[in-house]
Amino acid sequence: MTHWSRALLLMTPLLTTGGPAAEPRPSSALAALLAADWQYHLSHSPTYASILGDRRWNDRWDDLSLAGIEADHQHDVAFLEKLGKVTKGKLSDADKLNVELIGREHRERIEAHAARLESLSPLNVLARGYSLTRKEAGQTLLTDPEQVRPGDRIVTRLHRGQVVSRVEGNDG
């Protein structure tokens, strides 16, 4: 579900008429849960919040770190648990649809979480052609040509094995 469809979903109760034939308003617990989820996503996606005109988080970027990814995953898991408790009560047809859509979005993100972490795995990074190089005598990874001298033996870890080389020179 895109952020735009989420915004429309959350505005649905505001757009419906309140006449006698109208369905009952969403339960206050469901409304509070959806509002808290919306605020969580705005605060954890400041760039999207800015697109919507919400400037409260303009002093930071989206957190794409492993810790940020894990925090979002934990939020999704906790949200689904809370959503399950809220939906035990009587809900209007519109609320049932909202619950189904927002629940599906969170379930899809939970399913995508493992794939996202897998793509960041060091072994999968090596499989994409990257390598890790260290001096033969140590375990510290080389990050600068100044760390080696001509004649040093280095070990380069590849996806499938390693290569031992001798340094002939460096550009450092």
Residue frames relative to the residue before (quaternion, step in Angstrom):
aa qw qx qy qz dx dy dz
M 1.0000 0.0000 0.0000 0.0000 0.00 0.00 0.00
T 0.3882 -0.7258 0.5189 0.2307 3.55 -0.85 0.95
H 0.6505 -0.5046 0.3864 0.4158 3.52 -1.30 0.31
W 0.6338 0.5391 -0.3447 0.4345 3.61 1.03 -0.74
S 0.6727 0.4720 -0.3191 0.4721 3.60 0.89 -0.80
R 0.5967 0.5494 -0.3553 0.4646 3.57 1.14 -0.64
A 0.6462 0.5154 -0.3241 0.4602 3.59 0.95 -0.84
L 0.6548 0.5028 -0.3101 0.4715 3.57 0.96 -0.85
L 0.6273 0.5473 -0.3257 0.4482 3.57 1.00 -0.85
L 0.7086 0.4584 -0.2668 0.4654 3.56 0.90 -0.90
M 0.6736 0.4801 -0.3001 0.4750 3.59 1.17 -0.48
T 0.4282 0.7356 -0.4502 0.2700 3.62 1.21 -0.30
P 0.6779 0.4769 -0.3337 0.4491 3.65 0.77 -0.83
L 0.6475 0.5196 -0.3262 0.4521 3.59 1.11 -0.57
L 0.7019 0.4845 -0.2611 0.4521 3.56 1.13 -0.63
T 0.5985 0.5727 -0.3687 0.4217 3.61 1.18 -0.32
T 0.4877 -0.6552 0.4866 0.3100 3.55 -1.11 0.63
G 0.3869 -0.7499 0.4977 0.2004 3.52 -1.12 0.61
G 0.2946 0.7857 -0.4978 0.2194 3.63 1.17 0.48
P 0.7174 -0.4666 0.3020 0.4200 3.57 -1.28 0.23
A 0.6831 0.4789 -0.3018 0.4614 3.64 1.06 -0.60
A 0.5057 0.6679 -0.4216 0.3471 3.61 1.25 -0.23
E 0.5425 -0.6061 0.4680 0.3455 3.53 -1.18 0.61
P 0.6311 -0.5356 0.3775 0.4151 3.60 -1.14 0.41
R 0.5725 -0.5811 0.4578 0.3537 3.56 -1.18 0.63
P 0.6126 -0.5382 0.3992 0.4192 3.60 -1.15 0.41
S 0.5895 -0.5613 0.4219 0.3993 3.53 -1.11 0.58
S 0.5803 -0.6014 0.4107 0.3645 3.54 -1.07 0.66
A 0.6205 0.5383 -0.3523 0.4484 3.61 1.06 -0.64
L 0.6563 0.4904 -0.3110 0.4817 3.59 0.97 -0.82
A 0.6476 0.5179 -0.3197 0.4584 3.57 0.91 -0.88
A 0.6636 0.4981 -0.3050 0.4674 3.59 0.94 -0.87
L 0.6483 0.5180 -0.3154 0.4603 3.59 0.99 -0.82
L 0.6665 0.4904 -0.2998 0.4747 3.59 0.92 -0.89
A 0.6486 0.5139 -0.3171 0.4634 3.59 0.99 -0.81
A 0.6562 0.4988 -0.3122 0.4724 3.60 0.96 -0.83
D 0.6383 0.5180 -0.3238 0.4683 3.59 1.01 -0.78
W 0.6328 0.5330 -0.3188 0.4624 3.56 0.99 -0.86
Q 0.6708 0.4869 -0.2978 0.4736 3.59 0.90 -0.91
Y 0.6067 0.5462 -0.3547 0.4558 3.61 1.02 -0.75
H 0.7085 0.4621 -0.2760 0.4563 3.58 0.79 -1.00
L 0.6192 0.5174 -0.3572 0.4704 3.60 1.02 -0.62
S 0.7025 0.4715 -0.2804 0.4533 3.58 0.86 -0.93
H 0.7216 0.4061 -0.2491 0.5024 3.60 1.14 -0.53
S 0.7193 0.2718 -0.2278 0.5974 3.56 1.31 0.13
P 0.1000 -0.8549 0.5071 0.0435 3.56 0.55 1.19
T 0.6178 0.5424 -0.3664 0.4357 3.61 1.02 -0.63
Y 0.6528 0.4897 -0.3131 0.4858 3.59 1.01 -0.76
A 0.6194 0.5391 -0.3414 0.4575 3.58 0.98 -0.82
S 0.6501 0.5158 -0.3143 0.4610 3.59 0.99 -0.82
I 0.6110 0.5450 -0.3490 0.4559 3.58 1.03 -0.76
L 0.6913 0.4653 -0.2655 0.4849 3.57 1.07 -0.77
G 0.5750 -0.6050 0.3736 0.4047 3.57 1.27 -0.19
D 0.5367 0.5948 -0.4122 0.4339 3.58 1.28 0.09
R 0.1358 -0.8499 0.5085 0.0251 3.58 -0.26 1.28
R 0.3507 0.7766 -0.4749 0.2202 3.63 1.21 0.16
W 0.7836 0.3084 -0.1559 0.5162 3.61 1.04 -0.67
N 0.2770 0.8007 -0.4921 0.2002 3.59 1.14 0.54
D 0.6212 0.5639 -0.3434 0.4222 3.60 1.22 -0.26
R 0.7718 0.2724 -0.1760 0.5469 3.64 1.21 0.15
W 0.4409 -0.6577 0.5531 0.2591 3.50 -1.44 0.30
D 0.6499 -0.4605 0.4106 0.4438 3.55 -1.33 0.14
D 0.3832 -0.7189 0.5336 0.2273 3.59 -1.01 0.81
L 0.0367 -0.8258 0.5618 -0.0324 3.57 -0.31 1.30
S 0.3859 0.7225 -0.4818 0.3113 3.58 1.25 0.36
L 0.6678 -0.4700 0.3724 0.4410 3.57 -1.27 0.20
A 0.6386 0.5223 -0.3249 0.4624 3.58 1.01 -0.80
G 0.6547 0.5080 -0.3054 0.4690 3.59 1.01 -0.78
I 0.6312 0.5208 -0.3195 0.4778 3.56 1.03 -0.81
E 0.6755 0.4871 -0.2946 0.4686 3.58 0.93 -0.90
A 0.6245 0.5301 -0.3435 0.4593 3.62 1.01 -0.75
D 0.6518 0.5011 -0.3172 0.4727 3.59 0.96 -0.82
H 0.6349 0.5268 -0.3261 0.4615 3.58 1.01 -0.80
Q 0.6634 0.4943 -0.3042 0.4722 3.59 0.90 -0.90
H 0.6124 0.5372 -0.3469 0.4647 3.59 1.06 -0.72
D 0.6591 0.5145 -0.3124 0.4509 3.59 0.89 -0.91
V 0.6533 0.5084 -0.3112 0.4668 3.59 0.93 -0.89
A 0.6823 0.4808 -0.2863 0.4705 3.59 0.87 -0.95
F 0.6266 0.5444 -0.3384 0.4432 3.58 1.01 -0.80
L 0.6681 0.4993 -0.3122 0.4549 3.60 0.87 -0.91
E 0.6222 0.5317 -0.3398 0.4634 3.58 1.06 -0.73
K 0.6738 0.4801 -0.2901 0.4809 3.59 0.92 -0.90
L 0.6300 0.5413 -0.3324 0.4468 3.57 1.00 -0.81
G 0.6317 0.5386 -0.3232 0.4543 3.58 1.03 -0.77
K 0.6663 0.4916 -0.3016 0.4726 3.58 1.03 -0.73
V 0.6617 0.5166 -0.3049 0.4498 3.58 0.98 -0.86
T 0.7178 0.4849 -0.2679 0.4217 3.59 0.92 -0.84
K 0.4592 0.6744 -0.4608 0.3493 3.59 1.20 0.13
G 0.6395 0.5186 -0.3260 0.4646 3.59 1.21 -0.44
K 0.6512 -0.5015 0.3899 0.4153 3.56 -1.34 0.02
L 0.0443 -0.7996 0.5987 -0.0167 3.53 -0.79 1.09
S 0.5345 -0.5952 0.4888 0.3480 3.53 -1.20 0.54
D 0.6640 -0.4851 0.3707 0.4316 3.57 -1.27 0.24
A 0.6377 0.5242 -0.3269 0.4601 3.60 1.01 -0.78
D 0.6562 0.5008 -0.3087 0.4726 3.57 0.98 -0.82
K 0.6251 0.5329 -0.3396 0.4582 3.58 1.02 -0.77
L 0.6424 0.5061 -0.3167 0.4805 3.58 1.02 -0.79
N 0.6372 0.5235 -0.3240 0.4636 3.59 0.95 -0.85
V 0.6477 0.5154 -0.3127 0.4659 3.57 0.95 -0.89
E 0.6571 0.5112 -0.3138 0.4566 3.58 0.92 -0.88
L 0.6938 0.4857 -0.2839 0.4495 3.59 0.85 -0.94
I 0.7031 0.4499 -0.2777 0.4755 3.58 0.81 -0.96
G 0.6175 0.5337 -0.3398 0.4673 3.58 1.10 -0.67
R 0.6403 0.5227 -0.3225 0.4613 3.57 0.98 -0.84
E 0.6350 0.5334 -0.3338 0.4481 3.59 0.94 -0.86
H 0.6904 0.4702 -0.2831 0.4713 3.60 0.87 -0.90
R 0.6381 0.5157 -0.3341 0.4639 3.61 0.99 -0.74
E 0.6433 0.5172 -0.3231 0.4629 3.60 0.99 -0.79
R 0.6526 0.4976 -0.3224 0.4717 3.59 1.00 -0.75
I 0.6212 0.5274 -0.3455 0.4653 3.60 1.03 -0.71
E 0.6585 0.5005 -0.3068 0.4710 3.59 0.97 -0.84
A 0.6805 0.4883 -0.2870 0.4649 3.60 1.02 -0.76
H 0.5060 0.6836 -0.4092 0.3304 3.59 1.21 -0.46
A 0.6705 0.4972 -0.3065 0.4575 3.61 0.84 -0.94
A 0.6589 0.5005 -0.3128 0.4664 3.59 0.94 -0.81
R 0.6390 0.5264 -0.3258 0.4565 3.57 1.01 -0.76
L 0.6676 0.4778 -0.3012 0.4851 3.58 0.95 -0.84
E 0.6188 0.5530 -0.3365 0.4450 3.57 1.03 -0.81
S 0.6552 0.5172 -0.3208 0.4476 3.60 0.97 -0.77
L 0.6900 0.4575 -0.2739 0.4895 3.59 1.20 -0.50
S 0.4189 0.7210 -0.4587 0.3070 3.59 1.27 -0.10
P 0.5407 -0.6370 0.4318 0.3397 3.62 -0.89 0.85
L 0.6459 0.5153 -0.3377 0.4508 3.61 0.97 -0.72
N 0.6681 0.4765 -0.3072 0.4819 3.59 1.02 -0.69
V 0.5838 0.5408 -0.3712 0.4785 3.57 1.14 -0.51
L 0.6394 0.5080 -0.3173 0.4820 3.60 1.00 -0.81
A 0.6414 0.5382 -0.3240 0.4404 3.59 0.99 -0.79
R 0.6593 0.4910 -0.3094 0.4780 3.59 1.18 -0.47
G 0.6956 -0.5103 0.2667 0.4296 3.61 1.24 0.21
Y 0.5201 0.6095 -0.4345 0.4114 3.57 1.22 0.06
S 0.1509 -0.7831 0.5954 0.0975 3.57 -1.26 0.32
L 0.2975 -0.7077 0.6092 0.1986 3.55 -1.37 0.28
T 0.0635 -0.8120 0.5801 0.0023 3.57 -0.79 1.00
R 0.0154 0.7749 -0.6303 0.0446 3.53 -1.07 0.90
K 0.5793 -0.5229 0.4660 0.4169 3.54 -1.31 0.20
E 0.5893 -0.5948 0.4059 0.3663 3.56 -1.06 0.71
A 0.7209 0.4637 -0.2478 0.4515 3.58 0.99 -0.81
G 0.7790 0.3123 -0.1724 0.5157 3.62 1.16 -0.19
Q 0.4736 -0.6658 0.5031 0.2817 3.52 -1.35 -0.01
T 0.5222 0.6485 -0.4106 0.3716 3.59 1.27 -0.21
L 0.4188 -0.7100 0.5086 0.2487 3.55 -0.83 0.99
L 0.4287 -0.6904 0.5259 0.2511 3.54 -1.10 0.78
T 0.0472 -0.8066 0.5891 -0.0075 3.53 -0.88 1.00
D 0.7660 0.2392 -0.1106 0.5864 3.57 1.31 -0.24
P 0.5173 -0.6545 0.4440 0.3270 3.63 -0.92 0.80
E 0.5763 0.6007 -0.3739 0.4090 3.61 1.19 -0.43
Q 0.5838 0.6012 -0.3662 0.4046 3.60 1.24 -0.28
V 0.7540 0.3072 -0.1878 0.5494 3.61 1.24 -0.24
R 0.2425 -0.7364 0.6179 0.1305 3.53 -1.32 0.51
P 0.6314 -0.5024 0.4056 0.4295 3.58 -1.17 0.39
G 0.7522 0.3427 -0.2912 0.4816 3.54 -0.92 0.99
D 0.5394 0.6085 -0.4160 0.4071 3.62 1.18 -0.37
R 0.3225 -0.7063 0.5933 0.2124 3.54 -1.16 0.67
I 0.0822 -0.7952 0.6006 0.0108 3.54 -0.92 0.98
V 0.2585 -0.7379 0.6056 0.1477 3.54 -1.26 0.58
T 0.1284 -0.7878 0.6010 0.0405 3.55 -0.80 1.08
R 0.2462 -0.7712 0.5760 0.1132 3.56 -0.68 1.17
L 0.1193 -0.7824 0.6107 0.0262 3.54 -0.80 1.12
H 0.7253 -0.4042 0.3025 0.4680 3.56 -1.26 -0.01
R 0.8008 0.1416 -0.0580 0.5791 3.58 0.91 -0.89
G 0.8446 -0.0084 -0.0471 0.5332 3.56 0.24 1.25
Q 0.3926 -0.7005 0.5437 0.2439 3.50 -1.29 -0.38
V 0.2640 -0.7252 0.6162 0.1570 3.51 -1.37 0.38
V 0.2051 -0.7482 0.6180 0.1272 3.57 -1.00 0.89
S 0.0227 -0.8147 0.5773 -0.0495 3.57 -0.75 1.08
R 0.3084 -0.6966 0.6076 0.2246 3.53 -1.37 0.27
V 0.4297 -0.7086 0.5048 0.2419 3.57 -0.86 1.03
E 0.2211 -0.7704 0.5871 0.1138 3.56 -0.91 0.99
G 0.7689 -0.1678 0.1292 0.6033 3.56 1.15 -0.56
N 0.1845 -0.7721 0.5906 0.1450 3.55 -1.30 0.04
D 0.4761 -0.6775 0.4933 0.2663 3.54 -1.27 0.41
G 0.4713 0.6955 -0.4261 0.3356 3.56 1.29 0.19
